[in-house]
Every structure is written in structure tokens, then in C-alpha cells.
Amino acid sequence: MKLQVTCKYEGGVFETLSQVRDSMPGKPAKRPVPSSQPVKRIAVSDLLDGGREAVLLHDGDEYRLRLTSNGKLILTK
């Protein structure tokens, strides 16, 4: 089954959902094309190095990765 959606706006008509998404302000950057290389796997225990939290740096921002008492992971900015 194929679903066709047509959305009208002041500037014309969108024919695809990707056109709608791409026109949105603050839209996310295009996703990179997946490579044929395997995904790198890192053990959380290696990141935390015996502790319960680590700070990850990404594009100049700090993200905190915490291990809860229930063994769950929480990532916050």
C-alpha cells in the first residue's frame, strides 16, 4: 500500500514528506549516508572508567552520561 500526501502552503505544493521536512525552520541536518564500515562499539564501563558518570564533548557542548542505581543510562546536556 502506498500513501500519497499533498500539502499546500503559501509558496506552492509539497509533493513528498521529505519536502515538508526540509522546509521546516530549524530542521535537522541531513543524515549522513551509512558507511559500509562496522559501527564502533565501546563498553560503557570503559567510558566511565569505574565511576558512575562521564562528560562527553560534542561540537563544543558538554553532555553528561550517568549510570543510575538501577543500571540505566541517562544522557543530559
Buried (B, 14 or more C-beta within 10 A) or exposed (E): EEEEEEEEEEEEEBEEEEEBEEEEEEEEEEEEEEEEEEEEEEEEEEBBEEEEEBEEEEEEEEEEBBBEEEEEEEEEE
